[in-house]
Amino acid sequence: MRHFFGLLLGVVVAAALLLGGGWASQEAVRGAAQSIDPAKDTRMLIALGVMAVVGLLLGLVLVGRVSPLATFVPSMALLAWTVVYVLDVSRAASLVPTGPSVQAELLQAGRGMLTLLSTGVYGLLGVALFLPVLMPSRWARPQPDEEQEEYEESYGF
C-alpha cells in the first residue's frame, strides 16, 4: 500500500514540477525581461510562491521516508523527456501543450517547460530525483522502535 501511495505522490510531484515549475519559471523570465519589481506585481509574487511550494514538495519527497516510487516516477518523466530532447529537439518540443485551443496559463506553462528543458534543469532534477531510488533502505519497510517492543513485552502484550 505504501508503494501505491508513493506512485500517486510521484504523479503529483511530476505534475507540480512540470506545470507549476514551468508556469513559475516563465513568469520569472517575463519579470526579469521587463524589470518588474516583485513586490509591486501580484503575478510575480504568486510565481515566487509557486516556486517555493514546488521546492518544498521536492525537498520533502527527496528526504522524507516515503516510497521510492514518489521520486522514481517524476525522475523517469524528466529524464526521458531530456533524452528525447537530446535526440530530437522538434519531437521533444511537440510534447508541450501548444495551439489556439490551449488555455493561456497552460500555454505559458508549456513555454516555461521548454525553457527548463532546453537549459538542462529537467535533466538535473531527474538525476537528483533518481538517487533515492538507488538506496535499498528506501525500499524496505520501516523497522518498529525497540523501545516500543520492550514496553509491550513487559506487560505481556
C-alpha positions in Angstrom: 0.0 0.0 0.0 2.9 2.3 0.7 4.2 1.9 -2.8 0.8 2.6 -4.3 0.6 5.9 -2.4 4.2 6.6 -3.5 3.1 6.1 -7.1 0.3 8.6 -6.7 2.6 11.1 -4.9 5.0 10.6 -7.8 2.4 11.7 -10.3 1.6 14.7 -8.2 5.3 15.7 -7.9 5.7 15.3 -11.7 2.7 17.5 -12.4 3.9 20.1 -9.9 7.4 20.2 -11.4 6.2 20.3 -15.0 3.2 22.6 -14.8 3.9 24.6 -11.6 7.6 24.9 -12.2 7.1 25.7 -15.9 4.5 28.4 -15.3 6.5 30.0 -12.5 9.8 30.0 -14.4 8.1 31.6 -17.4 6.6 34.3 -15.2 10.0 34.9 -13.6 11.6 35.2 -17.0 8.9 37.7 -18.0 9.5 39.7 -14.8 13.3 39.7 -15.4 12.9 40.8 -19.0 10.6 43.7 -18.2 12.4 44.7 -14.9 9.3 44.2 -12.8 9.6 44.7 -9.1 8.2 41.5 -7.5 6.8 43.5 -4.5 4.6 45.5 -6.8 3.4 42.8 -9.2 1.0 40.2 -7.8 1.7 37.6 -10.6 5.4 37.8 -9.7 4.6 37.2 -6.0 2.4 34.2 -7.0 5.2 32.8 -9.2 7.7 33.1 -6.3 5.2 31.3 -4.0 4.6 28.5 -6.6 8.4 28.1 -6.8 8.7 27.9 -3.1 5.9 25.3 -2.8 7.3 23.2 -5.7 10.7 23.4 -4.0 9.2 22.4 -0.6 7.4 19.4 -2.2 10.5 18.3 -4.0 12.6 18.6 -0.8 10.0 16.6 1.3 9.9 13.8 -1.3 13.7 13.7 -1.5 14.4 13.5 2.2 11.1 12.0 3.6 10.5 8.4 4.4 8.1 7.7 1.5 8.2 5.1 -1.1 10.9 5.5 -3.7 8.2 5.4 -6.4 7.4 9.0 -5.3 10.8 10.0 -6.8 11.1 7.4 -9.5 8.0 8.5 -11.5 9.0 12.1 -11.9 12.6 11.3 -12.4 11.8 8.9 -15.3 9.5 11.5 -16.9 12.1 14.3 -16.7 15.0 12.1 -17.8 13.0 10.6 -20.6 12.0 14.0 -21.9 15.6 15.2 -21.6 16.8 12.2 -23.7 14.1 12.8 -26.3 15.2 16.5 -26.4 18.9 15.5 -26.9 18.0 13.1 -29.7 15.3 15.1 -31.5 14.5 18.7 -30.4 11.4 19.1 -32.6 9.8 15.9 -31.2 10.5 17.0 -27.6 9.0 20.4 -28.4 5.9 18.8 -29.8 5.1 17.2 -26.4 4.5 20.7 -25.0 0.9 21.9 -24.9 0.5 24.5 -27.7 -2.2 25.6 -30.0 -5.1 28.1 -30.1 -7.4 25.8 -28.1 -5.0 25.7 -25.1 -5.7 28.0 -22.1 -3.3 30.9 -21.8 -1.9 29.8 -18.4 -1.2 26.3 -19.7 0.4 27.8 -22.8 2.6 29.9 -20.6 3.5 26.8 -18.5 4.4 25.0 -21.8 6.8 27.7 -22.8 8.3 27.6 -19.3 8.7 23.8 -19.6 10.6 24.3 -22.9 12.8 26.8 -21.2 13.6 24.4 -18.3 14.1 21.6 -20.7 16.5 23.4 -23.1 18.6 24.8 -20.2 19.1 21.3 -18.7 17.2 21.9 -15.5 14.9 18.9 -16.0 17.9 16.7 -16.6 19.5 17.9 -13.3 16.2 17.4 -11.4 15.7 14.0 -13.0 19.1 12.8 -11.8 18.5 14.2 -8.3 15.2 12.5 -8.1 16.6 9.2 -9.2 19.2 8.9 -6.5 16.8 7.9 -3.7 15.7 5.0 -5.8 19.2 3.5 -5.6 19.1 3.4 -1.7 18.0 0.0 -0.5 16.7 1.4 2.8 14.0 3.3 0.9 12.5 0.1 -0.4 12.4 -1.7 3.0 9.6 -1.5 5.4 10.3 0.8 8.4 11.5 -1.1 11.4 9.5 -0.8 14.6 11.2 1.0 17.5 12.9 -1.3 20.0 11.6 0.8 23.0 8.0 0.1 21.8 8.7 -3.7 21.7 10.2 -3.7 25.2 7.2 -1.8 26.6 4.8 -4.3 25.1 6.8 -7.3 26.3 7.0 -6.1 29.9 3.2 -6.1 30.2 2.6 -9.4 28.5 1.2 -8.0 25.2 
